[in-house]
């Protein structure tokens, strides 16, 4: 039997295009930190993975914008994440 936690930060307080907090800029949220409920059957895993990816990419993009060019290995993530 699957179990899910409830509650968390309201989506009204999060920019869902980046998962950045609107009340604490620079803080990105994902997964069960957010007030999202899904049906049993994998929805909550999907939400955790996709919101985590979006929050991570958005945080990297924000950091690259603030810090200028950021190099990870041989790849320039500033150019990769620019939209």
HTML snippet that shows the backbone in 3Dmol.js (N, CA, C, O; Angstrom):
<script src="https://3Dmol.org/build/3Dmol-min.js"></script>
<div id="view" style="width:600px;height:400px;position:relative"></div>
<script>
const pdb = `
ATOM      1  N   UNK A   1       0.847  -1.171   0.000  1.00  0.00           N
ATOM      2  CA  UNK A   1       0.000   0.000   0.000  1.00  0.00           C
ATOM      3  C   UNK A   1       0.899   1.243   0.000  1.00  0.00           C
ATOM      4  O   UNK A   1       1.802   1.355   0.830  1.00  0.00           O
ATOM      5  N   UNK A   2       0.659   2.160  -0.913  1.00  0.00           N
ATOM      6  CA  UNK A   2       1.442   3.395  -1.006  1.00  0.00           C
ATOM      7  C   UNK A   2       0.925   4.423  -0.018  1.00  0.00           C
ATOM      8  O   UNK A   2      -0.273   4.502   0.255  1.00  0.00           O
ATOM      9  N   UNK A   3       1.833   5.191   0.502  1.00  0.00           N
ATOM     10  CA  UNK A   3       1.454   6.272   1.410  1.00  0.00           C
ATOM     11  C   UNK A   3       2.071   7.574   0.922  1.00  0.00           C
ATOM     12  O   UNK A   3       3.163   7.579   0.355  1.00  0.00           O
ATOM     13  N   UNK A   4       1.374   8.663   1.143  1.00  0.00           N
ATOM     14  CA  UNK A   4       1.802   9.972   0.678  1.00  0.00           C
ATOM     15  C   UNK A   4       1.653  10.967   1.813  1.00  0.00           C
ATOM     16  O   UNK A   4       0.698  10.907   2.588  1.00  0.00           O
ATOM     17  N   UNK A   5       2.614  11.888   1.904  1.00  0.00           N
ATOM     18  CA  UNK A   5       2.465  12.951   2.900  1.00  0.00           C
ATOM     19  C   UNK A   5       1.583  14.044   2.336  1.00  0.00           C
ATOM     20  O   UNK A   5       1.398  14.129   1.122  1.00  0.00           O
ATOM     21  N   UNK A   6       1.040  14.876   3.194  1.00  0.00           N
ATOM     22  CA  UNK A   6       0.173  15.967   2.762  1.00  0.00           C
ATOM     23  C   UNK A   6       0.664  17.283   3.312  1.00  0.00           C
ATOM     24  O   UNK A   6       1.470  17.333   4.242  1.00  0.00           O
ATOM     25  N   UNK A   7       0.163  18.346   2.720  1.00  0.00           N
ATOM     26  CA  UNK A   7       0.553  19.682   3.169  1.00  0.00           C
ATOM     27  C   UNK A   7       1.777  20.163   2.413  1.00  0.00           C
ATOM     28  O   UNK A   7       2.160  19.586   1.396  1.00  0.00           O
ATOM     29  N   UNK A   8       2.375  21.207   2.911  1.00  0.00           N
ATOM     30  CA  UNK A   8       3.557  21.763   2.256  1.00  0.00           C
ATOM     31  C   UNK A   8       3.289  23.174   1.785  1.00  0.00           C
ATOM     32  O   UNK A   8       2.279  23.784   2.136  1.00  0.00           O
ATOM     33  N   UNK A   9       4.201  23.680   0.992  1.00  0.00           N
ATOM     34  CA  UNK A   9       4.112  25.045   0.483  1.00  0.00           C
ATOM     35  C   UNK A   9       3.053  25.107  -0.609  1.00  0.00           C
ATOM     36  O   UNK A   9       3.065  24.308  -1.545  1.00  0.00           O
ATOM     37  N   UNK A  10       2.148  26.053  -0.481  1.00  0.00           N
ATOM     38  CA  UNK A  10       1.076  26.222  -1.461  1.00  0.00           C
ATOM     39  C   UNK A  10       1.661  26.591  -2.826  1.00  0.00           C
ATOM     40  O   UNK A  10       2.609  27.372  -2.911  1.00  0.00           O
ATOM     41  N   UNK A  11       1.091  26.026  -3.889  1.00  0.00           N
ATOM     42  CA  UNK A  11       1.546  26.366  -5.238  1.00  0.00           C
ATOM     43  C   UNK A  11       1.276  27.834  -5.571  1.00  0.00           C
ATOM     44  O   UNK A  11       1.870  28.377  -6.503  1.00  0.00           O
ATOM     45  N   UNK A  12       0.386  28.477  -4.818  1.00  0.00           N
ATOM     46  CA  UNK A  12       0.148  29.911  -5.005  1.00  0.00           C
ATOM     47  C   UNK A  12       1.374  30.735  -4.615  1.00  0.00           C
ATOM     48  O   UNK A  12       1.491  31.895  -5.008  1.00  0.00           O
ATOM     49  N   UNK A  13       2.286  30.144  -3.846  1.00  0.00           N
ATOM     50  CA  UNK A  13       3.488  30.837  -3.385  1.00  0.00           C
ATOM     51  C   UNK A  13       4.727  30.464  -4.195  1.00  0.00           C
ATOM     52  O   UNK A  13       5.839  30.874  -3.862  1.00  0.00           O
ATOM     53  N   UNK A  14       4.531  29.680  -5.267  1.00  0.00           N
ATOM     54  CA  UNK A  14       5.642  29.193  -6.078  1.00  0.00           C
ATOM     55  C   UNK A  14       5.406  29.565  -7.536  1.00  0.00           C
ATOM     56  O   UNK A  14       4.300  29.405  -8.052  1.00  0.00           O
ATOM     57  N   UNK A  15       6.451  30.063  -8.199  1.00  0.00           N
ATOM     58  CA  UNK A  15       6.389  30.294  -9.641  1.00  0.00           C
ATOM     59  C   UNK A  15       6.541  28.921 -10.301  1.00  0.00           C
ATOM     60  O   UNK A  15       7.647  28.383 -10.364  1.00  0.00           O
ATOM     61  N   UNK A  16       5.448  28.359 -10.786  1.00  0.00           N
ATOM     62  CA  UNK A  16       5.474  26.989 -11.294  1.00  0.00           C
ATOM     63  C   UNK A  16       6.207  26.851 -12.628  1.00  0.00           C
ATOM     64  O   UNK A  16       6.393  25.734 -13.110  1.00  0.00           O
ATOM     65  N   UNK A  17       6.622  27.955 -13.228  1.00  0.00           N
ATOM     66  CA  UNK A  17       7.444  27.871 -14.439  1.00  0.00           C
ATOM     67  C   UNK A  17       8.904  27.591 -14.100  1.00  0.00           C
ATOM     68  O   UNK A  17       9.670  27.142 -14.953  1.00  0.00           O
ATOM     69  N   UNK A  18       9.290  27.858 -12.845  1.00  0.00           N
ATOM     70  CA  UNK A  18      10.669  27.633 -12.418  1.00  0.00           C
ATOM     71  C   UNK A  18      10.769  26.896 -11.085  1.00  0.00           C
ATOM     72  O   UNK A  18      11.844  26.416 -10.726  1.00  0.00           O
ATOM     73  N   UNK A  19       9.681  26.802 -10.359  1.00  0.00           N
ATOM     74  CA  UNK A  19       9.614  26.227  -9.011  1.00  0.00           C
ATOM     75  C   UNK A  19      10.336  27.109  -7.984  1.00  0.00           C
ATOM     76  O   UNK A  19      10.738  26.626  -6.926  1.00  0.00           O
ATOM     77  N   UNK A  20      10.497  28.381  -8.293  1.00  0.00           N
ATOM     78  CA  UNK A  20      11.128  29.324  -7.367  1.00  0.00           C
ATOM     79  C   UNK A  20      10.074  29.927  -6.441  1.00  0.00           C
ATOM     80  O   UNK A  20       8.972  30.272  -6.868  1.00  0.00           O
ATOM     81  N   UNK A  21      10.435  30.044  -5.182  1.00  0.00           N
ATOM     82  CA  UNK A  21       9.539  30.653  -4.203  1.00  0.00           C
ATOM     83  C   UNK A  21       9.307  32.110  -4.558  1.00  0.00           C
ATOM     84  O   UNK A  21      10.247  32.826  -4.904  1.00  0.00           O
ATOM     85  N   UNK A  22       8.063  32.552  -4.475  1.00  0.00           N
ATOM     86  CA  UNK A  22       7.763  33.966  -4.709  1.00  0.00           C
ATOM     87  C   UNK A  22       7.982  34.787  -3.444  1.00  0.00           C
ATOM     88  O   UNK A  22       8.122  36.008  -3.514  1.00  0.00           O
ATOM     89  N   UNK A  23       8.013  34.133  -2.295  1.00  0.00           N
ATOM     90  CA  UNK A  23       8.224  34.853  -1.035  1.00  0.00           C
ATOM     91  C   UNK A  23       9.684  34.837  -0.605  1.00  0.00           C
ATOM     92  O   UNK A  23      10.091  35.655   0.221  1.00  0.00           O
ATOM     93  N   UNK A  24      10.483  33.913  -1.154  1.00  0.00           N
ATOM     94  CA  UNK A  24      11.915  33.832  -0.835  1.00  0.00           C
ATOM     95  C   UNK A  24      12.684  33.596  -2.131  1.00  0.00           C
ATOM     96  O   UNK A  24      13.091  32.467  -2.403  1.00  0.00           O
ATOM     97  N   UNK A  25      12.894  34.644  -2.939  1.00  0.00           N
ATOM     98  CA  UNK A  25      13.590  34.488  -4.217  1.00  0.00           C
ATOM     99  C   UNK A  25      14.937  33.791  -4.038  1.00  0.00           C
ATOM    100  O   UNK A  25      15.679  34.061  -3.093  1.00  0.00           O
ATOM    101  N   UNK A  26      15.231  32.887  -4.973  1.00  0.00           N
ATOM    102  CA  UNK A  26      16.468  32.126  -4.902  1.00  0.00           C
ATOM    103  C   UNK A  26      16.298  30.773  -4.237  1.00  0.00           C
ATOM    104  O   UNK A  26      17.225  29.963  -4.218  1.00  0.00           O
ATOM    105  N   UNK A  27      15.102  30.526  -3.685  1.00  0.00           N
ATOM    106  CA  UNK A  27      14.798  29.232  -3.076  1.00  0.00           C
ATOM    107  C   UNK A  27      13.892  28.474  -4.042  1.00  0.00           C
ATOM    108  O   UNK A  27      12.831  28.967  -4.425  1.00  0.00           O
ATOM    109  N   UNK A  28      14.315  27.277  -4.433  1.00  0.00           N
ATOM    110  CA  UNK A  28      13.570  26.465  -5.388  1.00  0.00           C
ATOM    111  C   UNK A  28      13.024  25.242  -4.664  1.00  0.00           C
ATOM    112  O   UNK A  28      13.730  24.626  -3.866  1.00  0.00           O
ATOM    113  N   UNK A  29      11.775  24.891  -4.937  1.00  0.00           N
ATOM    114  CA  UNK A  29      11.100  23.808  -4.210  1.00  0.00           C
ATOM    115  C   UNK A  29      10.616  22.738  -5.174  1.00  0.00           C
ATOM    116  O   UNK A  29      10.336  23.008  -6.342  1.00  0.00           O
ATOM    117  N   UNK A  30      10.522  21.516  -4.658  1.00  0.00           N
ATOM    118  CA  UNK A  30      10.044  20.417  -5.495  1.00  0.00           C
ATOM    119  C   UNK A  30       9.519  19.279  -4.628  1.00  0.00           C
ATOM    120  O   UNK A  30       9.693  19.266  -3.410  1.00  0.00           O
ATOM    121  N   UNK A  31       8.875  18.332  -5.289  1.00  0.00           N
ATOM    122  CA  UNK A  31       8.418  17.119  -4.617  1.00  0.00           C
ATOM    123  C   UNK A  31       7.435  17.373  -3.499  1.00  0.00           C
ATOM    124  O   UNK A  31       6.537  18.206  -3.622  1.00  0.00           O
ATOM    125  N   UNK A  32       7.609  16.648  -2.399  1.00  0.00           N
ATOM    126  CA  UNK A  32       6.658  16.704  -1.304  1.00  0.00           C
ATOM    127  C   UNK A  32       6.786  17.947  -0.437  1.00  0.00           C
ATOM    128  O   UNK A  32       6.035  18.114   0.524  1.00  0.00           O
ATOM    129  N   UNK A  33       7.738  18.824  -0.770  1.00  0.00           N
ATOM    130  CA  UNK A  33       7.804  20.127  -0.098  1.00  0.00           C
ATOM    131  C   UNK A  33       6.595  20.961  -0.516  1.00  0.00           C
ATOM    132  O   UNK A  33       6.142  21.836   0.222  1.00  0.00           O
ATOM    133  N   UNK A  34       6.084  20.674  -1.712  1.00  0.00           N
ATOM    134  CA  UNK A  34       4.947  21.414  -2.269  1.00  0.00           C
ATOM    135  C   UNK A  34       3.632  20.741  -1.882  1.00  0.00           C
ATOM    136  O   UNK A  34       3.569  19.528  -1.684  1.00  0.00           O
ATOM    137  N   UNK A  35       2.597  21.550  -1.781  1.00  0.00           N
ATOM    138  CA  UNK A  35       1.269  21.053  -1.433  1.00  0.00           C
ATOM    139  C   UNK A  35       0.590  20.483  -2.675  1.00  0.00           C
ATOM    140  O   UNK A  35      -0.267  21.124  -3.283  1.00  0.00           O
ATOM    141  N   UNK A  36       0.992  19.270  -3.036  1.00  0.00           N
ATOM    142  CA  UNK A  36       0.448  18.594  -4.217  1.00  0.00           C
ATOM    143  C   UNK A  36       0.045  17.188  -3.798  1.00  0.00           C
ATOM    144  O   UNK A  36       0.821  16.476  -3.161  1.00  0.00           O
ATOM    145  N   UNK A  37      -1.155  16.799  -4.154  1.00  0.00           N
ATOM    146  CA  UNK A  37      -1.639  15.451  -3.867  1.00  0.00           C
ATOM    147  C   UNK A  37      -1.926  14.758  -5.188  1.00  0.00           C
ATOM    148  O   UNK A  37      -2.506  15.361  -6.091  1.00  0.00           O
ATOM    149  N   UNK A  38      -1.532  13.519  -5.308  1.00  0.00           N
ATOM    150  CA  UNK A  38      -1.812  12.766  -6.520  1.00  0.00           C
ATOM    151  C   UNK A  38      -2.436  11.433  -6.202  1.00  0.00           C
ATOM    152  O   UNK A  38      -2.401  10.967  -5.064  1.00  0.00           O
ATOM    153  N   UNK A  39      -3.002  10.830  -7.209  1.00  0.00           N
ATOM    154  CA  UNK A  39      -3.599   9.507  -7.053  1.00  0.00           C
ATOM    155  C   UNK A  39      -2.509   8.474  -6.870  1.00  0.00           C
ATOM    156  O   UNK A  39      -1.374   8.666  -7.306  1.00  0.00           O
ATOM    157  N   UNK A  40      -2.856   7.391  -6.231  1.00  0.00           N
ATOM    158  CA  UNK A  40      -1.935   6.262  -6.114  1.00  0.00           C
ATOM    159  C   UNK A  40      -1.691   5.713  -7.513  1.00  0.00           C
ATOM    160  O   UNK A  40      -2.612   5.648  -8.327  1.00  0.00           O
ATOM    161  N   UNK A  41      -0.476   5.326  -7.788  1.00  0.00           N
ATOM    162  CA  UNK A  41      -0.165   4.766  -9.096  1.00  0.00           C
ATOM    163  C   UNK A  41       1.011   5.451  -9.764  1.00  0.00           C
ATOM    164  O   UNK A  41       1.186   5.333 -10.976  1.00  0.00           O
ATOM    165  N   UNK A  42       1.808   6.157  -9.004  1.00  0.00           N
ATOM    166  CA  UNK A  42       3.015   6.743  -9.568  1.00  0.00           C
ATOM    167  C   UNK A  42       2.974   8.240  -9.777  1.00  0.00           C
ATOM    168  O   UNK A  42       3.999   8.844 -10.092  1.00  0.00           O
ATOM    169  N   UNK A  43       1.798   8.862  -9.608  1.00  0.00           N
ATOM    170  CA  UNK A  43       1.718  10.298  -9.853  1.00  0.00           C
ATOM    171  C   UNK A  43       2.679  11.069  -8.953  1.00  0.00           C
ATOM    172  O   UNK A  43       3.343  12.001  -9.407  1.00  0.00           O
ATOM    173  N   UNK A  44       2.755  10.686  -7.683  1.00  0.00           N
ATOM    174  CA  UNK A  44       3.609  11.428  -6.753  1.00  0.00           C
ATOM    175  C   UNK A  44       5.083  11.269  -7.087  1.00  0.00           C
ATOM    176  O   UNK A  44       5.863  12.203  -6.897  1.00  0.00           O
ATOM    177  N   UNK A  45       5.483  10.088  -7.585  1.00  0.00           N
ATOM    178  CA  UNK A  45       6.858   9.913  -8.053  1.00  0.00           C
ATOM    179  C   UNK A  45       7.112  10.800  -9.263  1.00  0.00           C
ATOM    180  O   UNK A  45       8.139  11.474  -9.344  1.00  0.00           O
ATOM    181  N   UNK A  46       6.176  10.797 -10.197  1.00  0.00           N
ATOM    182  CA  UNK A  46       6.317  11.633 -11.395  1.00  0.00           C
ATOM    183  C   UNK A  46       6.438  13.104 -11.011  1.00  0.00           C
ATOM    184  O   UNK A  46       7.282  13.819 -11.551  1.00  0.00           O
ATOM    185  N   UNK A  47       5.602  13.557 -10.084  1.00  0.00           N
ATOM    186  CA  UNK A  47       5.657  14.946  -9.620  1.00  0.00           C
ATOM    187  C   UNK A  47       7.023  15.241  -8.989  1.00  0.00           C
ATOM    188  O   UNK A  47       7.615  16.286  -9.257  1.00  0.00           O
ATOM    189  N   UNK A  48       7.517  14.333  -8.160  1.00  0.00           N
ATOM    190  CA  UNK A  48       8.811  14.539  -7.504  1.00  0.00           C
ATOM    191  C   UNK A  48       9.926  14.646  -8.536  1.00  0.00           C
ATOM    192  O   UNK A  48      10.767  15.541  -8.442  1.00  0.00           O
ATOM    193  N   UNK A  49       9.949  13.755  -9.511  1.00  0.00           N
ATOM    194  CA  UNK A  49      11.016  13.762 -10.510  1.00  0.00           C
ATOM    195  C   UNK A  49      10.941  14.978 -11.426  1.00  0.00           C
ATOM    196  O   UNK A  49      11.955  15.631 -11.672  1.00  0.00           O
ATOM    197  N   UNK A  50       9.749  15.286 -11.933  1.00  0.00           N
ATOM    198  CA  UNK A  50       9.650  16.394 -12.889  1.00  0.00           C
ATOM    199  C   UNK A  50       9.807  17.746 -12.202  1.00  0.00           C
ATOM    200  O   UNK A  50      10.457  18.640 -12.744  1.00  0.00           O
ATOM    201  N   UNK A  51       9.227  17.905 -11.029  1.00  0.00           N
ATOM    202  CA  UNK A  51       9.394  19.186 -10.330  1.00  0.00           C
ATOM    203  C   UNK A  51      10.838  19.334  -9.857  1.00  0.00           C
ATOM    204  O   UNK A  51      11.365  20.446  -9.826  1.00  0.00           O
ATOM    205  N   UNK A  52      11.480  18.231  -9.491  1.00  0.00           N
ATOM    206  CA  UNK A  52      12.891  18.279  -9.090  1.00  0.00           C
ATOM    207  C   UNK A  52      13.789  18.673 -10.246  1.00  0.00           C
ATOM    208  O   UNK A  52      14.718  19.462 -10.076  1.00  0.00           O
ATOM    209  N   UNK A  53      13.516  18.129 -11.418  1.00  0.00           N
ATOM    210  CA  UNK A  53      14.304  18.488 -12.604  1.00  0.00           C
ATOM    211  C   UNK A  53      14.123  19.967 -12.947  1.00  0.00           C
ATOM    212  O   UNK A  53      15.091  20.680 -13.210  1.00  0.00           O
ATOM    213  N   UNK A  54      12.865  20.412 -12.940  1.00  0.00           N
ATOM    214  CA  UNK A  54      12.591  21.814 -13.247  1.00  0.00           C
ATOM    215  C   UNK A  54      13.247  22.743 -12.228  1.00  0.00           C
ATOM    216  O   UNK A  54      13.851  23.749 -12.602  1.00  0.00           O
ATOM    217  N   UNK A  55      13.130  22.410 -10.942  1.00  0.00           N
ATOM    218  CA  UNK A  55      13.736  23.245  -9.902  1.00  0.00           C
ATOM    219  C   UNK A  55      15.253  23.267 -10.044  1.00  0.00           C
ATOM    220  O   UNK A  55      15.871  24.321  -9.892  1.00  0.00           O
ATOM    221  N   UNK A  56      15.860  22.122 -10.334  1.00  0.00           N
ATOM    222  CA  UNK A  56      17.313  22.059 -10.485  1.00  0.00           C
ATOM    223  C   UNK A  56      17.817  22.844 -11.681  1.00  0.00           C
ATOM    224  O   UNK A  56      18.788  23.594 -11.573  1.00  0.00           O
ATOM    225  N   UNK A  57      17.161  22.674 -12.820  1.00  0.00           N
ATOM    226  CA  UNK A  57      17.560  23.435 -14.012  1.00  0.00           C
ATOM    227  C   UNK A  57      17.347  24.932 -13.809  1.00  0.00           C
ATOM    228  O   UNK A  57      18.166  25.745 -14.237  1.00  0.00           O
ATOM    229  N   UNK A  58      16.254  25.289 -13.161  1.00  0.00           N
ATOM    230  CA  UNK A  58      15.965  26.706 -12.912  1.00  0.00           C
ATOM    231  C   UNK A  58      16.983  27.317 -11.950  1.00  0.00           C
ATOM    232  O   UNK A  58      17.417  28.454 -12.138  1.00  0.00           O
ATOM    233  N   UNK A  59      17.356  26.570 -10.935  1.00  0.00           N
ATOM    234  CA  UNK A  59      18.364  27.060  -9.982  1.00  0.00           C
ATOM    235  C   UNK A  59      19.703  27.244 -10.685  1.00  0.00           C
ATOM    236  O   UNK A  59      20.390  28.239 -10.454  1.00  0.00           O
ATOM    237  N   UNK A  60      20.082  26.292 -11.543  1.00  0.00           N
ATOM    238  CA  UNK A  60      21.336  26.403 -12.298  1.00  0.00           C
ATOM    239  C   UNK A  60      21.298  27.605 -13.236  1.00  0.00           C
ATOM    240  O   UNK A  60      22.280  28.334 -13.371  1.00  0.00           O
ATOM    241  N   UNK A  61      20.163  27.797 -13.872  1.00  0.00           N
ATOM    242  CA  UNK A  61      20.017  28.929 -14.793  1.00  0.00           C
ATOM    243  C   UNK A  61      20.125  30.253 -14.032  1.00  0.00           C
ATOM    244  O   UNK A  61      20.782  31.186 -14.492  1.00  0.00           O
ATOM    245  N   UNK A  62      19.483  30.327 -12.877  1.00  0.00           N
ATOM    246  CA  UNK A  62      19.564  31.550 -12.064  1.00  0.00           C
ATOM    247  C   UNK A  62      20.996  31.797 -11.617  1.00  0.00           C
ATOM    248  O   UNK A  62      21.483  32.926 -11.677  1.00  0.00           O
ATOM    249  N   UNK A  63      21.675  30.741 -11.166  1.00  0.00           N
ATOM    250  CA  UNK A  63      23.054  30.878 -10.725  1.00  0.00           C
ATOM    251  C   UNK A  63      23.941  31.332 -11.879  1.00  0.00           C
ATOM    252  O   UNK A  63      24.787  32.210 -11.705  1.00  0.00           O
ATOM    253  N   UNK A  64      23.750  30.738 -13.058  1.00  0.00           N
ATOM    254  CA  UNK A  64      24.548  31.117 -14.220  1.00  0.00           C
ATOM    255  C   UNK A  64      24.318  32.579 -14.581  1.00  0.00           C
ATOM    256  O   UNK A  64      25.253  33.281 -14.967  1.00  0.00           O
ATOM    257  N   UNK A  65      23.084  33.035 -14.458  1.00  0.00           N
ATOM    258  CA  UNK A  65      22.761  34.429 -14.766  1.00  0.00           C
ATOM    259  C   UNK A  65      23.433  35.360 -13.756  1.00  0.00           C
ATOM    260  O   UNK A  65      23.942  36.418 -14.126  1.00  0.00           O
ATOM    261  N   UNK A  66      23.433  34.967 -12.492  1.00  0.00           N
ATOM    262  CA  UNK A  66      24.010  35.793 -11.434  1.00  0.00           C
ATOM    263  C   UNK A  66      25.528  35.751 -11.482  1.00  0.00           C
ATOM    264  O   UNK A  66      26.178  36.788 -11.352  1.00  0.00           O
ATOM    265  N   UNK A  67      26.100  34.570 -11.667  1.00  0.00           N
ATOM    266  CA  UNK A  67      27.547  34.402 -11.593  1.00  0.00           C
ATOM    267  C   UNK A  67      28.245  34.583 -12.934  1.00  0.00           C
ATOM    268  O   UNK A  67      29.475  34.583 -12.989  1.00  0.00           O
ATOM    269  N   UNK A  68      27.499  34.735 -14.001  1.00  0.00           N
ATOM    270  CA  UNK A  68      28.122  34.819 -15.314  1.00  0.00           C
ATOM    271  C   UNK A  68      28.257  33.428 -15.891  1.00  0.00           C
ATOM    272  O   UNK A  68      27.314  32.638 -15.857  1.00  0.00           O
ATOM    273  N   UNK A  69      29.397  33.137 -16.404  1.00  0.00           N
ATOM    274  CA  UNK A  69      29.619  31.845 -17.034  1.00  0.00           C
ATOM    275  C   UNK A  69      30.060  30.824 -15.991  1.00  0.00           C
ATOM    276  O   UNK A  69      30.975  31.071 -15.206  1.00  0.00           O
ATOM    277  N   UNK A  70      29.395  29.678 -15.998  1.00  0.00           N
ATOM    278  CA  UNK A  70      29.725  28.613 -15.055  1.00  0.00           C
ATOM    279  C   UNK A  70      30.129  27.387 -15.857  1.00  0.00           C
ATOM    280  O   UNK A  70      29.415  26.975 -16.771  1.00  0.00           O
ATOM    281  N   UNK A  71      31.255  26.812 -15.521  1.00  0.00           N
ATOM    282  CA  UNK A  71      31.724  25.615 -16.232  1.00  0.00           C
ATOM    283  C   UNK A  71      31.582  24.386 -15.347  1.00  0.00           C
ATOM    284  O   UNK A  71      31.983  24.387 -14.183  1.00  0.00           O
ATOM    285  N   UNK A  72      31.007  23.347 -15.920  1.00  0.00           N
ATOM    286  CA  UNK A  72      30.898  22.067 -15.243  1.00  0.00           C
ATOM    287  C   UNK A  72      31.579  21.064 -16.160  1.00  0.00           C
ATOM    288  O   UNK A  72      31.054  20.734 -17.223  1.00  0.00           O
ATOM    289  N   UNK A  73      32.732  20.585 -15.757  1.00  0.00           N
ATOM    290  CA  UNK A  73      33.503  19.723 -16.641  1.00  0.00           C
ATOM    291  C   UNK A  73      33.899  20.528 -17.866  1.00  0.00           C
ATOM    292  O   UNK A  73      34.474  21.609 -17.740  1.00  0.00           O
ATOM    293  N   UNK A  74      33.601  20.016 -19.034  1.00  0.00           N
ATOM    294  CA  UNK A  74      33.918  20.710 -20.279  1.00  0.00           C
ATOM    295  C   UNK A  74      32.720  21.447 -20.858  1.00  0.00           C
ATOM    296  O   UNK A  74      32.835  22.095 -21.898  1.00  0.00           O
ATOM    297  N   UNK A  75      31.562  21.356 -20.189  1.00  0.00           N
ATOM    298  CA  UNK A  75      30.341  21.948 -20.737  1.00  0.00           C
ATOM    299  C   UNK A  75      30.067  23.301 -20.098  1.00  0.00           C
ATOM    300  O   UNK A  75      30.245  23.474 -18.892  1.00  0.00           O
ATOM    301  N   UNK A  76      29.645  24.233 -20.890  1.00  0.00           N
ATOM    302  CA  UNK A  76      29.275  25.549 -20.416  1.00  0.00           C
ATOM    303  C   UNK A  76      27.771  25.549 -20.176  1.00  0.00           C
ATOM    304  O   UNK A  76      26.998  25.642 -21.129  1.00  0.00           O
ATOM    305  N   UNK A  77      27.337  25.447 -18.906  1.00  0.00           N
ATOM    306  CA  UNK A  77      25.905  25.351 -18.643  1.00  0.00           C
ATOM    307  C   UNK A  77      25.191  26.671 -18.850  1.00  0.00           C
ATOM    308  O   UNK A  77      23.972  26.690 -19.023  1.00  0.00           O
ATOM    309  N   UNK A  78      25.931  27.789 -18.836  1.00  0.00           N
ATOM    310  CA  UNK A  78      25.289  29.076 -19.099  1.00  0.00           C
ATOM    311  C   UNK A  78      24.666  29.063 -20.492  1.00  0.00           C
ATOM    312  O   UNK A  78      23.533  29.513 -20.663  1.00  0.00           O
ATOM    313  N   UNK A  79      25.385  28.557 -21.482  1.00  0.00           N
ATOM    314  CA  UNK A  79      24.856  28.503 -22.837  1.00  0.00           C
ATOM    315  C   UNK A  79      23.814  27.412 -22.991  1.00  0.00           C
ATOM    316  O   UNK A  79      22.844  27.597 -23.726  1.00  0.00           O
ATOM    317  N   UNK A  80      23.981  26.285 -22.325  1.00  0.00           N
ATOM    318  CA  UNK A  80      23.030  25.184 -22.432  1.00  0.00           C
ATOM    319  C   UNK A  80      21.676  25.548 -21.878  1.00  0.00           C
ATOM    320  O   UNK A  80      20.654  25.110 -22.406  1.00  0.00           O
ATOM    321  N   UNK A  81      21.645  26.354 -20.807  1.00  0.00           N
ATOM    322  CA  UNK A  81      20.390  26.647 -20.127  1.00  0.00           C
ATOM    323  C   UNK A  81      19.718  27.928 -20.602  1.00  0.00           C
ATOM    324  O   UNK A  81      18.587  28.214 -20.211  1.00  0.00           O
ATOM    325  N   UNK A  82      20.389  28.687 -21.425  1.00  0.00           N
ATOM    326  CA  UNK A  82      19.820  29.946 -21.905  1.00  0.00           C
ATOM    327  C   UNK A  82      18.608  29.655 -22.776  1.00  0.00           C
ATOM    328  O   UNK A  82      18.663  28.801 -23.661  1.00  0.00           O
ATOM    329  N   UNK A  83      17.520  30.361 -22.526  1.00  0.00           N
ATOM    330  CA  UNK A  83      16.309  30.119 -23.326  1.00  0.00           C
ATOM    331  C   UNK A  83      16.015  31.311 -24.208  1.00  0.00           C
ATOM    332  O   UNK A  83      15.037  31.299 -24.955  1.00  0.00           O
TER     333      UNK A  83
END
`;
const viewer = $3Dmol.createViewer("view");
viewer.addModel(pdb, "pdb");
viewer.setStyle({}, {cartoon: {color: "spectrum"}});
viewer.zoomTo();
viewer.render();
</script>
